[in-house]
Amino acid sequence: MTGKTTGATILVVDDEPNLRRVLTAVLERDGHTVIVADSGRDAVRKAKAETRLDLLVTDYLMPDLNGLEVLESIRRQHSGLRALLISGHGTVRSAVEAIKLGAFDYLTKPFDVEQVRETVERALSAPSTPAEGGPPKSEAIKSAPGSDALRSQSIPKLPTGDLIGDAPAARKMIHQLLQAGKSSRATVLLLGESGTGKEVAARLLHEASPRRRGPFVAVSCAALPETLLESELFGHEKSAFTGAAGAKPGRFELAEGGTLFLDEIGDIPHLTQVKLLRALQEREICRIGGVKTTKVDVRVVAATNRDLWQAVVDGSFRLDLYYRLHVVPVMLPPLRERKDDIPALAGYFLEKAGRENGRPLVGGLSDSAMECLLRHTWPGNIRELQNVMEYAVVMADDGATQVLPEFLPETIAAPPQSNAPRLRVVGD
């Protein structure tokens, strides 16, 4: 590592002896002083005896105190303490709580030793956290789903609220995204209905990857006509076509060293598919009107709400491009398949809408309003839920503290129509 920080005092807490020994050996080899604790209470006791403590590395799930309780307790004395939580039981909820309490990062077992060394180095090199309450509560902190994608210092404005979730389908999706993020090269294809948060997922994947320090560049392939799309992706030279007054780099070049997100990939025209295939295969592009190729170091993440295989069968999408994109497919579940996440998502979007519109509803959603949300099928998925929460904030009566059913759109608040036949009573 370059610019390595040495001489830090690090408290390692874990109830697994082998893990303690490995972490101690790795950190001491890097020149750090390591204090070891085998339980949460042992960690709190040893922290009190230390006048200097630079970093806490703690397991999350332990028999007496969990990692969050350890962090909260020790921060009362060591207010600027940075923390790294490591766990084999990672969940969205515990990760969010960790960040709110000021944890620098959150990693899951089994972990790579070099990844831990890098994370420790970044934690020691980062600015100190505020003395009270941890880092600023940005949208990313309120909603980020897990692992080292949760560094508040790295993603202060990342709108990952769409990915709040502890339902099995959501947890599987988040796990796949974070696993895919460990690779810096493999192409990822995000599949899912409209409104499921594909761009948010792509941003999370980028932040979880070794390319996190590079740019994230997004292109909506369906929003541009064929000629303009090709120019946007690959760039053009001066006078390449009418109106090309000067040379312009494309999105591939702008994303150098980072991630290129191609949204609605199923809508790109056939000629552009050919050029995209070559760019993915050869890792090089040629500007429109140019004669030389340029090597590009870009990780491509594509997304679609279409059935790409059916498009291949229909002849509108190239088979070879399909397989080039379909390296790591990740399915984003529709909201109807993760209804257990609706209360958390609704609460997040309600708070956000209240803040943005200057009308906070501090009491949240009433039980009857929540019943309406849980009953709805959400064809527009998370995007629809976000819109409904903003509608409720705008339509709430002056002085209201809770969302009531009457503040919801009629399509949400209306009782379900019974499919049972109506009985007709005929008098004598």
N, C-alpha and C positions, 0 to 999 in steps of 0.2 A: 504493500500500500504506500501511496505517496502522502507526505504531510501527516504521518501518523501521530496521534496524540498519545503520549506515554505518561506514566506516573499517576494515573487516576486511581482513586479508591473506589472499588466496586463491591457491592454487597450482592452475593449470589444466594438465592433462596430456592430450594427444591427438596422435596421429600424423597427423591430418588438418588441414592448414593452415587450411582454410575454417572448420572447426568451432572451432579455437582463436581465430580472429579474431572470430567471432560471439560466443562466450562472453566474450571479453575486452571487447568493446565493450559488451555488456549489463551486465556486472558493474562496469565502470568508470563507466558512466552512473549506476549506483546508488551511487557514491561509494566503491567498494572499490579497494584496491591489488591488482593482478593480476600474479602471476609466472607465466610461460609456460614449459612444457617440451614438447619434441616427442617424447619417449620416456620409458620407465620409468626408465632409468638416469640420464637427464638430470634427471628429477624428484627422484630420491633425492639426486643431487649438489647441486641447488639448495636442497633442503630443509635440508641440513646447514649451509648458509651462512646460514640464517635463524634469528634468535633468537625471532621471533614468527611463528606460522603458525596461522591460525584455521580454515581449511577447505581440504580437498583435493577438487578436482573432477577425476576421472580416467576416461579410457576404460578399458574392461575388457580388450579384446583388442588387444595391441600386439606388435610384432615381438620385442622383447627381454624385458621384464618385463610381466606382465599387471597389471591394476589391483589385484588382491588382493595380489600380491607387493609392489607399490609401497606400498600402504597399510600392510602388515605391517612393511616396512622403515622407513618414515618414522615410524611410531608408536613406534619404539624411542627416538627423540629427542624427538618431540612427542607425549607420552603421552596428552594430552587431546584430540588432534586429531579433529575431526569430518570425515566423508568422504561424498561423494556419488559413486556410481559410475554412469557412463552407458555404455550399450553397445547395439549392434545385434545382439548375439549372446547375449541373455539366456537363461539356463537356470535351472531350479530349483536345481541344485547350486551354481552360482556365486553366486546370490542368497543362499542360506543361508550360504555361506562368508563372504560380504561382511558380513552381519549379525553373525555370530559374531566377526568381527574388529573390529567396532565401527562399521561404516558406518552412517550415519544413514538413508540412503535409496538406492534402486536404481531407475533409470529406463532405459527403452529408447528407442533411436532408431527412427524420427524422433520428436523430442520438440518440445513446444510451448515457445517461449521464455518465455512468461509462467509456465508450469508450473515451469520451472527456476528462475525468479526467486523464485517462491513457496517452492519447496523449499529454496533457498539461504537465504532469510529465516528459514524455520522451523528450519533446521539451526543458524544462527547465534544464534537466540533460545533454543534448547533448552539444558537443563542439560548441563554437560560430562559426557562419558562417563568411566567409571572409568579410572584410570591403567593398569591391567593387564587384559587379556582382554576388553575391550569391555563391552557392557551385559549385564545378568543373562540367563542362558540359560533363559528361559521357554519354554513350549511353542510360543509363536508364533515365537520366534527359531529354535528347532530345526527348524521345519517350514514357515515361511511361504514362499509360492511365488513372489513376485517383485514388481517395480515398487514404487511408493510405498506399497503395502499393507504393506510390510515394516518400517515404522517401529516399532522396538521400544518407543519412548516412547509410541506411540499405542495399541498393542494388546498390553499385557503379559500378558494371560490368554487370548488368542484361541486356541482349540484347532484349529489348522489342520493338524494332522498328517495328517488324511484326504486332504489335497491334495498331499502329497509326491508327486513323480512326474516322470520324465523320458521316459517312453514317449510315442510320438507322440500317442496319444489324450489323455493327461493334459496334455501341453504345449498341444495345441489348446484343451482346455477352459480351462486357466489363462489362455491368451492372450485367449480370448473374454471371460472374466470381467473381466480387467483393461481390455480395450477398452470393455466395457460400463460399467465403473466410471468412465470419463472423462465419461460423461453424468450429470447430476444429476436427470434427469426421466424418461427412457425406461423403460417397464415391462419387466422381465426375467422370462422364464418358464424355470425350471430343470426339465429333464426327465431322468428316470433311474429306475432300479430302486431299490427300498428298500435302504437301507444304503450308498448311493454318496456320501453326505456333502453333501446339498443345503443343510442349514442352515449348515454350515461354508462352503460356497461363497457363500451369501448374505451371511454375515458378512465374508468376504473382499471381495466386491463393494462392500459398504458402506464398508469401510476404504480401498478404492481410489478412492472417489468423493469429489467435493467436499462430500458430506454427512457425511464422517467424524467431524466434531465434533458432529453431532447424534445423537439416540438411535437405537438399533437395537431394534425391538420385534417380537417373534415371536408368531405365533398358530398353533396347530394346529387347522385348521378341522374335522378329523374327530373331535377329542376333545370337542367341545361340542355339545349338542343345539341345534336350530334357534333357539329363543327366546333361549337364553343366548349363542349365537354372535353374533346380531344386536346384542345389548346390548354384548358385548365389543368388537365392531368399531366401532359408532357411538355407544355410550354411551346413557344414559337420564336422564330428568328425574325428580324426586321424584314418587312415586305413579304412575309410568307403568304399573306393573303390581304385582301383589301381592308384597310384600317389598321394593319399591323405597323404602326409608326416606329416601333422599336422592339428590341428583343425582350422576351418575358420568360422567366423561369416558370415551370409548371409545379403542380402540387407535390409531385414526386421529389423534385429538387428541394422544395421548401420544407419537406418533412425529413430531410437528410438527418440520420442519426436518431430519428424518432419514430412516430407511428402515423400512418396514413389510413384514415377511416373512410371507406367507400360505402356510403349509405345507399340503399335501394339499388344494389348491384344488379339485380335481375332486370333492370330497365335499360341497361346500356345497349346501344346499337351494335350490330354485328361487327362492323369494321373496327370499332373501338375495342370490342372483345379480343380481336386478333392482336392488337397492339398491347393490350393489357396482359394478355397471356405471355407475350415475349418479355415484357417488363418483369413479370413474376419469375419466369424461367431463367432469364439471363441476368437479372438484377442490373439492367441497364435500360436507358431510354434514349430516344432521339427526338429533339424538338421538331415541330412542324416547320418545314423549310430548311432544316438543318442537314448537314452531311456527316456529322460525327456523333458517335454515341457517348453517353455519359454514364459511368457506373453510379449506382445509387445504393445507399445503405438504409433501407426503409423496411419496417415491419408493417404489413398490410393486414388490416382488420376490415372485413366486409360484412354487410348486413342486408337482409331482405325480409319482406313479409310475404314473398311469393314462394310457391313450391318450385324450387329450382330444378328438381329432377323432372317434374312435369314439363317445365320449360325446355329441358333437354329433349324429352320425348317429342314435344311439339315442334322442335327444330328452331326455336327462338333463342336458345342458349347453347353455347359450344360445350360438348362433352369434356374436351381436354381442359377448358377453363374451369368447368365445374369441379373436376378432380383437383386442379391446382388450388382452388379456393377452399375446398372441403377437406382441409387437413385436420383442423381442430374445430369441429362444429359444436356450438353451445346453444342450447335451446332456452329461450326466455319464456317462462310460463305465463299464460294469460292470468289476469287477476282472478277470474272465476275459479282457478285451480289453486289459489293461495289465499282464500278468504280469511284465514286466521291472521293474515298480515294487514287486513283492512283497518282495524282500529289504530295500529301504529302509523300506517301511511296517512290515514285521514287526519290524525292528530298532528303529524308533521306538516302536512299541506295547510291545515287550518291555522296553525301558528304562523306559518310563512305568509299566508294570505292576509291574516290579521295585521301582521307587522307591516306589510307592504301597503296596505290600504288604510292604515291608521285606525283600525277598528278591532282591537284584540278581543276575542271571546275567551276570557280566562277560564271559564267553566267547561270548555271543551264541548263535546257532543252529549246531548241528553240520551238516555237509554232508548227512547222511542226513535230518535233520529238515527242512532246506530243500528237499530233493527231495520230501518229502511235501507241503509247502506248494505247491510249484510244480505238483504233479500234481493238486491239488484244483481243483474247478471254481468254488468260492466262490459259491453261490447267494445267500448273505447279504451278499456284497460286503465292503466295508471294515469294516463293523460286525462281521461274522462273524470277520474276521481279528483284530480287536482283542480279541474275546472269547476266541479260541483262544490268543492270547499270554498273556492273564491266566490262563487255565486252565493253561497250561504252567508259569507261575511258581508257581502254587499247588500243582501236582502234582509239581514237581521234588523229587528226593530231597535231604535235608539235605546240605549240602556240595557240591552240584552247581554247576558253573560254566557249563555249557552246556545248551541245550535238546536233549534226545535224543528220538527218535521215541516212546519209551515215555511221555514226558510229555505227548504230544499226545492229543486225543480219538481214540477208535477210528475214527471216521469219516474222520479225517484221516490217521492213521498206517497204516491197513490198506492192504496192497498192492492195486493195481487188479485187478479181476476180469477174467480173460481171456475174450474172446468166442469163442475158437477152440474147436471141438468136441473133446471129450475122446476120446482113442483108447483103445479097449478091447482089451486083449490076451487072446485066447482060447487056452488051452493045448490040447495034443493030447488 
